[in-house]
Amino acid sequence: MPVRSILGIGLTFVTLLAGCSSTATNTGTAASKSSATAATSAPPTTSPAGSTGPTARLLAAGDIAECKSDNDSKTAALIAARPGVPVAQLGDLAYESGTTNEFAQCYGPAWGAFNDRSHPVPGNHEYNTKNATPYYAYFGARAAQPGQGWYSYDLGAWHIVALNSNCDAIGGCDASSPQAKWLSQDLAAHPVRCTLAYWHHPRFSSGPHGSNNFMQPIWQILNDAHADVVLSGHDHDYERFAPMNATGTADPQGVRQFVVGTGGKSLYPILLRRAGSEVTDAATYGILDLALRPTSYDWTFVPVEGQTYTDSGSATCTQ
């Protein structure tokens, strides 16, 4: 059921649905950079550091760095306080255009220290520079093949899929596109209990950019494979949805989406709350910290120092 965060008051709710259960709590109110390093190793196909054992972890945020703001340094401090935990950068990493200088001078000093545990996807701002060439050069093999940008890896018992939602630049995102065909094959080759995917443009959003129907075919493939979680950015806010099917209807066998465009660039207002939206916050920078268990997951939105909004909960995997 929809839940709106109320300043200064904690809200707790429990939803019990056929095939899926979740518990969540949200509370709160609105409230020196190091040198860059370059990543050269390929995305792992087995569990990287920080993910072994029964519970793996993944940190995530998008819409991160610009030279005229220090909010990216504040979110970087949250990453640094969680050493060794893999990081999913959800696109729009170096404003305004993902140039070589912006990666070196804006992104690198704040988030570059985490390149050896980074698993990025590109945003539309990376493609403001032709073919997002500096993005692929900066992250090297960790960004996958230029012209594609999609890949997968495993964290503990979970299969993780990183996708490129800049559809015009990669041959489309329809069901017959190269990325969609690869995704179907990848999911068939990894029939695990729990699956998470991420890309930049959210399928559903209550922010100014709104929902992106062009990602519906990708969502459908994930839903058909009983994937559990999707992470996105693009709208500079935090929003959590109930499990949804590809057409936007709440469905206990659907996929839960988190919009985490709170990495540091700026914050956007929430506009018309769309169906399925459970929690929103438009006043807090932070990261999402996920604990990925063999048959379930926990989430915690962690605010930067000086801000207090949080959202946390747990749910079982659908398959």
C-alpha positions as CSV (number, residue, x, y, z in Angstrom):
1,M,0.0,0.0,0.0
2,P,1.3,3.5,-0.7
3,V,3.1,5.1,2.2
4,R,4.3,8.7,2.3
5,S,7.2,9.7,4.5
6,I,6.1,12.3,7.1
7,L,8.8,14.5,8.5
8,G,9.9,13.6,12.0
9,I,7.5,10.6,12.3
10,G,8.5,7.0,11.8
11,L,6.2,4.9,9.7
12,T,6.2,1.1,9.8
13,F,4.1,-1.2,7.6
14,V,4.0,-4.8,6.8
15,T,2.6,-6.3,3.6
16,L,1.9,-10.0,3.2
17,L,1.2,-11.1,-0.3
18,A,0.8,-14.5,-1.9
19,G,4.3,-15.7,-2.8
20,C,6.0,-12.6,-1.3
21,S,6.4,-10.9,2.1
22,S,8.0,-7.7,3.0
23,T,8.5,-5.5,6.1
24,A,9.7,-1.9,5.9
25,T,10.4,1.2,8.0
26,N,11.1,4.7,7.0
27,T,11.9,7.7,9.2
28,G,13.6,11.1,9.1
29,T,13.6,14.7,8.0
30,A,15.3,16.6,5.2
31,A,18.4,17.9,6.5
32,S,38.7,16.6,1.2
33,K,38.7,14.6,-2.0
34,S,41.4,12.0,-2.8
35,S,43.0,11.4,-6.1
36,A,41.4,9.3,-8.9
37,T,42.3,5.8,-9.7
38,A,41.5,3.8,-12.9
39,A,39.9,0.3,-13.0
40,T,41.4,-2.3,-15.3
41,S,40.0,-5.6,-14.2
42,A,37.0,-7.3,-15.8
43,P,33.6,-7.6,-14.0
44,P,33.8,-10.8,-11.9
45,T,31.9,-13.9,-12.7
46,T,32.3,-15.2,-9.2
47,S,31.7,-13.5,-5.8
48,P,34.1,-10.6,-5.3
49,A,35.5,-9.4,-2.0
50,G,32.8,-8.4,0.5
51,S,30.2,-10.9,-0.8
52,T,31.2,-14.3,0.4
53,G,29.2,-16.3,2.9
54,P,25.5,-16.6,3.3
55,T,24.9,-12.8,3.0
56,A,26.4,-10.6,0.2
57,R,26.2,-6.8,0.2
58,L,25.8,-4.3,-2.6
59,L,25.9,-0.5,-2.4
60,A,24.2,1.7,-5.0
61,A,23.6,5.3,-6.1
62,G,23.4,7.2,-9.3
63,D,23.6,10.8,-10.5
64,I,26.8,11.5,-8.7
65,A,29.6,13.9,-9.4
66,E,30.1,17.5,-10.5
67,C,33.1,19.7,-9.7
68,K,31.1,22.6,-8.2
69,S,29.5,20.5,-5.5
70,D,30.8,18.5,-2.6
71,N,27.7,16.3,-2.1
72,D,29.4,13.6,-4.1
73,S,32.2,13.6,-1.5
74,K,29.6,13.2,1.2
75,T,28.1,10.1,-0.4
76,A,31.7,8.8,-1.1
77,A,32.3,8.9,2.6
78,L,29.4,6.4,3.1
79,I,31.1,4.1,0.6
80,A,34.5,4.5,2.2
81,A,32.9,3.6,5.6
82,R,31.9,0.2,4.1
83,P,35.3,-1.1,2.9
84,G,35.3,-3.9,0.4
85,V,31.6,-3.9,-0.4
86,P,30.8,-3.9,-4.1
87,V,29.4,-0.7,-5.6
88,A,26.8,-0.3,-8.4
89,Q,27.0,3.1,-9.9
90,L,23.6,3.8,-11.6
91,G,24.6,6.2,-14.3
92,D,25.2,9.9,-14.8
93,L,28.5,9.6,-12.9
94,A,30.4,12.7,-14.2
95,Y,28.4,15.9,-15.0
96,E,27.7,17.5,-17.3
97,S,28.8,15.4,-20.2
98,G,31.0,12.5,-19.0
99,T,34.1,14.0,-20.6
100,T,37.6,12.8,-19.9
101,N,38.3,15.9,-17.7
102,E,35.0,15.5,-15.8
103,F,35.8,11.9,-15.0
104,A,39.4,12.8,-13.9
105,Q,38.6,16.1,-12.1
106,C,35.0,15.6,-10.8
107,Y,34.2,11.9,-10.4
108,G,37.7,10.6,-9.7
109,P,38.5,12.7,-6.6
110,A,35.3,11.6,-4.8
111,W,34.4,8.1,-6.1
112,G,37.5,7.0,-7.9
113,A,38.9,5.4,-4.8
114,F,36.3,2.6,-5.3
115,N,37.1,1.7,-8.9
116,D,38.5,-1.7,-7.9
117,R,35.0,-2.7,-6.5
118,S,32.9,-0.7,-9.0
119,H,30.3,-2.2,-11.3
120,P,28.9,0.8,-13.3
121,V,26.3,1.4,-15.9
122,P,26.2,4.5,-18.1
123,G,23.6,7.3,-17.9
124,N,22.4,9.8,-20.5
125,H,25.0,12.3,-19.4
126,E,27.8,9.9,-20.3
127,Y,26.3,9.9,-23.8
128,N,26.5,13.6,-24.1
129,T,30.0,12.8,-25.2
130,K,30.0,10.8,-28.5
131,N,29.6,7.0,-27.8
132,A,30.3,7.6,-24.1
133,T,33.9,7.0,-25.0
134,P,35.4,8.6,-21.8
135,Y,33.2,6.5,-19.6
136,Y,34.3,3.2,-21.3
137,A,38.0,4.4,-21.2
138,Y,37.8,5.4,-17.5
139,F,36.3,2.1,-16.2
140,G,38.0,-0.1,-18.8
141,A,36.8,-3.7,-18.8
142,R,34.6,-3.0,-15.8
143,A,32.2,-1.1,-18.1
144,A,32.0,-4.1,-20.5
145,Q,32.3,-3.7,-24.2
146,P,31.9,-0.2,-25.7
147,G,28.8,0.1,-27.8
148,Q,27.1,-2.4,-25.5
149,G,27.7,-1.7,-21.8
150,W,25.8,-4.7,-20.4
151,Y,27.2,-7.6,-18.3
152,S,26.5,-9.8,-15.3
153,Y,28.2,-11.1,-12.2
154,D,27.4,-13.1,-9.1
155,L,27.3,-11.9,-5.5
156,G,26.9,-14.7,-3.0
157,A,23.8,-16.6,-4.0
158,W,22.5,-13.8,-6.2
159,H,22.8,-13.2,-9.9
160,I,23.4,-9.5,-10.8
161,V,22.7,-8.0,-14.2
162,A,24.0,-4.6,-15.3
163,L,22.2,-3.1,-18.3
164,N,22.4,-0.1,-20.6
165,S,19.2,2.0,-20.8
166,N,20.6,4.4,-23.4
167,C,18.6,2.4,-26.0
168,D,19.2,4.6,-29.0
169,A,23.0,4.1,-28.7
170,I,22.9,0.3,-28.4
171,G,20.5,-0.9,-31.0
172,G,17.3,-0.5,-29.0
173,C,15.7,-2.1,-25.9
174,D,12.9,-3.9,-27.6
175,A,12.5,-7.7,-27.2
176,S,14.5,-8.3,-30.4
177,S,17.3,-6.0,-29.5
178,P,20.9,-7.3,-29.0
179,Q,20.7,-6.5,-25.3
180,A,17.3,-8.1,-24.7
181,K,18.4,-11.3,-26.5
182,W,21.6,-11.4,-24.4
183,L,19.6,-10.8,-21.2
184,S,17.2,-13.7,-22.0
185,Q,20.2,-16.0,-22.6
186,D,22.0,-14.8,-19.5
187,L,19.0,-15.4,-17.2
188,A,18.4,-18.8,-18.7
189,A,22.1,-19.7,-18.0
190,H,21.8,-18.5,-14.3
191,P,18.5,-20.0,-12.9
192,V,19.2,-18.9,-9.4
193,R,16.6,-18.2,-6.7
194,C,17.3,-14.4,-6.5
195,T,18.2,-11.9,-9.2
196,L,18.9,-8.2,-9.2
197,A,19.2,-5.9,-12.3
198,Y,20.1,-2.2,-12.6
199,W,20.3,0.5,-15.3
200,H,20.0,4.3,-15.4
201,H,16.5,5.2,-16.6
202,P,13.7,3.9,-14.2
203,R,10.9,1.9,-15.6
204,F,8.7,3.7,-13.0
205,S,9.2,7.0,-11.3
206,S,7.2,9.8,-9.6
207,G,10.0,12.3,-10.3
208,P,10.2,15.0,-13.0
209,H,11.6,12.6,-15.7
210,G,8.8,10.1,-15.0
211,S,8.4,6.5,-16.1
212,N,10.3,5.1,-19.1
213,N,8.0,2.9,-21.2
214,F,10.9,2.0,-23.5
215,M,12.3,-0.2,-20.7
216,Q,9.1,-2.3,-20.5
217,P,10.4,-5.1,-22.7
218,I,13.5,-5.5,-20.5
219,W,11.3,-5.5,-17.4
220,Q,9.1,-8.1,-19.0
221,I,12.0,-10.4,-19.6
222,L,13.1,-10.0,-15.9
223,N,9.6,-10.5,-14.6
224,D,9.2,-13.7,-16.7
225,A,12.5,-15.0,-15.2
226,H,11.2,-14.2,-11.6
227,A,13.8,-11.4,-11.0
228,D,13.4,-9.7,-7.7
229,V,14.9,-6.2,-7.6
230,V,15.7,-3.4,-10.1
231,L,17.8,-0.3,-9.2
232,S,17.8,2.9,-11.3
233,G,18.7,6.6,-11.0
234,H,17.9,9.5,-13.5
235,D,15.4,11.2,-11.2
236,H,17.4,12.8,-8.4
237,D,15.4,11.4,-5.5
238,Y,14.8,8.2,-3.6
239,E,11.7,6.1,-4.3
240,R,10.7,2.6,-3.4
241,F,8.0,0.7,-5.3
242,A,6.0,-2.4,-4.5
243,P,6.7,-5.4,-6.7
244,M,5.3,-4.5,-10.1
245,N,4.7,-6.2,-13.4
246,A,5.9,-4.7,-16.7
247,T,2.7,-2.7,-17.3
248,G,2.9,-1.0,-14.0
249,T,0.4,-3.0,-11.9
250,A,1.3,-4.1,-8.4
251,D,1.9,-7.8,-8.5
252,P,3.3,-10.0,-5.6
253,Q,5.2,-12.0,-8.3
254,G,6.5,-8.8,-9.9
255,V,9.8,-7.0,-9.5
256,R,10.5,-4.3,-6.8
257,Q,12.2,-1.1,-8.1
258,F,14.3,1.4,-6.1
259,V,15.1,4.8,-7.6
260,V,18.4,6.0,-6.0
261,G,19.4,9.2,-7.9
262,T,20.8,10.6,-4.7
263,G,24.5,10.3,-5.3
264,G,25.4,14.0,-5.1
265,K,24.6,16.0,-8.2
266,S,21.3,17.6,-7.1
267,L,17.8,16.7,-5.8
268,Y,14.5,16.8,-7.7
269,P,11.0,17.2,-6.3
270,I,8.5,14.4,-6.3
271,L,5.6,15.2,-8.6
272,L,2.5,13.1,-9.0
273,R,2.9,9.9,-7.0
274,R,2.4,7.0,-9.4
275,A,0.6,3.8,-8.6
276,G,2.8,1.3,-6.7
277,S,5.0,3.9,-5.1
278,E,5.5,3.0,-1.5
279,V,8.0,5.6,-0.2
280,T,9.6,8.8,-1.6
281,D,12.1,11.3,-0.4
282,A,13.3,14.3,-2.3
283,A,15.5,16.1,0.3
284,T,18.3,13.6,1.2
285,Y,21.6,12.6,-0.4
286,G,22.6,9.0,0.3
287,I,23.2,5.5,-0.9
288,L,21.2,2.2,-0.8
289,D,22.9,-0.6,1.2
290,L,21.5,-4.0,0.2
291,A,22.1,-7.3,2.1
292,L,21.5,-10.1,-0.3
293,R,20.6,-13.4,1.5
294,P,20.2,-16.7,-0.2
295,T,16.3,-16.4,-0.4
296,S,15.7,-12.9,0.7
297,Y,17.1,-9.3,0.9
298,D,17.3,-6.4,3.3
299,W,17.5,-2.8,2.2
300,T,18.6,0.4,4.0
301,F,18.8,3.9,2.6
302,V,21.7,5.5,4.3
303,P,21.7,9.4,4.4
304,V,24.9,11.5,4.3
305,E,26.2,13.1,7.5
306,G,23.9,15.8,8.7
307,Q,20.7,14.3,7.2
308,T,18.4,11.9,8.9
309,Y,15.9,10.4,6.4
310,T,16.1,6.6,6.3
311,D,14.2,3.7,4.7
312,S,14.8,0.1,5.6
313,G,13.0,-3.3,5.2
314,S,13.2,-6.8,4.0
315,A,11.5,-9.1,1.5
316,T,11.7,-12.7,0.3
317,C,12.7,-13.6,-3.3
318,T,9.7,-14.4,-5.5
319,Q,10.9,-17.6,-7.2
